[in-house]
Structure formats: C-alpha cells, structure tokens
Amino acid sequence: MAGDERRARVTSNGSRLISIDGVNAHALTHAARELAAANRRHRAGISQWGASGIFDELTFGEADAGTPSPRTLLLLYAADLAFRLRWEIRPSLDEGRLVIAAPYVGTAIALGQAAGLDARWLADLFHFAPPANELHVIDPAPARHVADRQGFVEFAWQRLDKRLGGLTRLQLMDRTRRHLRAIARRTGP
C-alpha cells in the first residue's frame, strides 16, 4: 500500500490484528479491502467504526441532545470499539483469523490530540484495546474524495466544527494526520 507507515509485531497463535489508521474513510476503506483481498487464505475480515450503531443514534438524536464535545465523541468511539472487540475482533482472533480494524485506536487518539484533549487521558481511555500486530498509517486521498460523514474523522469534524475555534475540515485532518504519524513513530518495533 503506497503512502503508509508499517509497524509489525509477531503473534504466537497465527492470528493477527492489523490497524489501518488515517484521516480519510475513502482511503482507509480502500486500503482495508486491498489488504483483505491479498490475505483471503487467512480468512481476513474487516472491522469498521460505527459497528455498534452508537453514531447512528447520535445522528438521529442530535437535534434534541445538542452538539457533543470532543471528549464525548471519543468516549462514544471507545464504547463502539469495545463493541467491535467483543463481537467482531476478539472472536475472529480466537479463530486464528486476520482482522483488519479500519480505523482502530490510533485515529481516535490522534483526533483527540488534534482537538486539544490530553494525551494521557486518551491513552487511558483506550488502554482496554489490545495492541495491533501491525499498524498502517494511510495517507489521505485527495480532497475531492473527502466524503461527508463517511469516516470517523469526517463525522467528528461535522459535529465539532463550531467547537474547534474555526478550524476547517482540512486543518483538522492535517493536525490529526501529524499526530497519527507521531503515534506510529512511537509505537514502532
């Protein structure tokens, strides 16, 4: 996959968890599908954000509930990830399969840092998630491929635009990408 940074860890039972992180859902989905297709013999599966339906509920209830804060969005992402781990990721790993999480923890932490949340609080929030065996940081697709509400970063920007002090979507994506690259450098083998 062009434009990614990879970090790999070896597992003992043959199962692998691969994290595909980045700021653009189009690029993440494409990379995850490409990786799954290349690993068909390992019965690769893809776990994507929003699997629990929490964000659908937020969308429908937003008029009554108001605009969430960055901290609230990250708490909801953590709840969604806990659902994905319980119902998608861990069962597949227990079967010795390859699981591609697109996105996983890195994207959420990087977005939180870009929105001004404390790095230690974010690390504590996602401490429950097992580390990925591999981390792929995907460069964003060109701006014309940035879709509304398709990915977590895009969804968050739409919810937070008035709370981010005039930060544009592209500025938030750029800040998130910089934080994500720093995370990848720190977690490398």
N, C-alpha and C positions, 0 to 999 in steps of 0.2 A: 504494500500500500504506500503510495507516494505521499510524502509530506507528513509522516508520522514519526514519533519517537517511541521506541520499544524498550520495555524493561521486562525481563523474563525471570521467573522462579520455577524451580522444578518441584513436582509433587510426587508422592510415593505411590498412590493408587491409580495413576493414569488419568484421573480426571483433571480438568484444567478450567480455571475461571479467567477469562480474558476481559479486561476492561477496555472499552472503546470510549474515550472521553474527548470532548471538544465542545465548541460553541454553536455548532450548526447541525440541526437534526438531519438535513438532507445528506450532508457529508458523513455523519455518524451511521445513518441507516445504510447508505451505500457501502461503507467500509465493513459494517457488520455482516451484511448479506454476502459480500465478496469473500470474507473470511469463512463464513459458514459453508458456502459453496465449495471452497477449497478444502474443507475438512468434513466432507459428507461421510467418509468412512468412520469418523469418530462420533457420528450422530449429533452433530453440533446443533445447538439451539440458541435462540436469541431472546434475551430478556430486555424489554424496553421500559422506560419510565412511564408512569401513569397506569400500570397494570392493575392497581387496586381500585381505580375509579375515583380516588380522592380528588383528583384535579378536575374531573368532570363535575363532581358535586360542588366544588368551589366555583366553577364557571356558572352553574345554574343558580347558586345561592348568593352570588356576589352583590347583586343589587341590594339585597337586604343586609348582608353581612359587612359590607364595606370593603375597602381596599386592604389586602393583607400587607404586613410588614415583611421585610426580607427575612427576619428571624422566623416568622410564621410560615413562609414558603419553604424554608429549609427544614423546619420541623415536619411539615407535610411530606416533603421529599423523603425524609428519614422514615416516616411511617410507611410510605409507599415502598421504599427499599426493603423494609422489614417484611412486608407482604411478599415482595418478589423473592426474597431469600427463603421464606418459609414455603411458598407454593411453587416456585419455579426453579430457583438456582440450586438450593441445597438438595432437593430430591434428584435433580439431574446429576449433580456432582456425586451423590451417593451411588448412582447407577454407573459411574465411571465415564460420564459423558463430558464433552466440551461445552461450556456455557459462555456465551458472549453477552456481556452486560453493556448495553449502549443507551444511555451513559451509565456510569457507576458512581463511585464516591468522589473521584477527582473533580468532575464537572461541578457537582454541588458545592464542594469546598471552595473551589476557585470562584464560583459565582458569589458565594457568601463573602469571600475576601474582597472581591471587586465591589460589592455593595457596602463594605465597611464593617463587616462582622469580625469579631475576634477570632484569630486562627486557632487558639487553644480551645475555645468554645466549640468551634466547628469540628476539630479533631475529636473532642469528647463526644459530640453528638453522633458521629459516625464510627465510634470505636467498636460497636457491635458487629460491623460488617467485616467479614474475613478479607484479608488482603488478596488481591488478584495475583494470579501466577504470571500474567503478562499485562503490561499497560501500553496501550497505543493512544497517543495523542494525535488527533486528526486535525490537520489544518482546515480552516473553514472553506466552504465552497464560495465562489464569487458572490458578491452582494445580491445579484439578481436571483440567486437560489435561496435567499433567506426568506423562509415562509412564516407567516403569522401563526402562532400557537402550535406549530408542529413539534418543536422540541422544548426541553425544559428551560433553556436559556431564553428562547424567544417568548415562551409563556410567561416567565418571570418578568421580563422587560415590560411586557404589556401590562402586567399587574403593578409593577413598581415605578413606571415612568414618572409619576408625579412625586414619588418619594426619593428619587435619585438626584435631586437638585439640577434638573435639566440635562442630565446625561442622555445622549442619544443611544439608540439601539446598537449602532456600530461601535460607539465608545464603550458601552458595557461589554460587548462581545470582545473588544480588543483588551480591555482590562482583565476579563475572565480568562482569555487565552494566555496572557502573560502570567497570571497566577497559576494556571494549569501547567504551563511549561516549567515553572519553578517547582511545582509539586513533583513533576516527572523527574526532574534532576535530583531532587532529594530522595526519592524512593527507588532510584535505580539500583541495580545489583552491585 
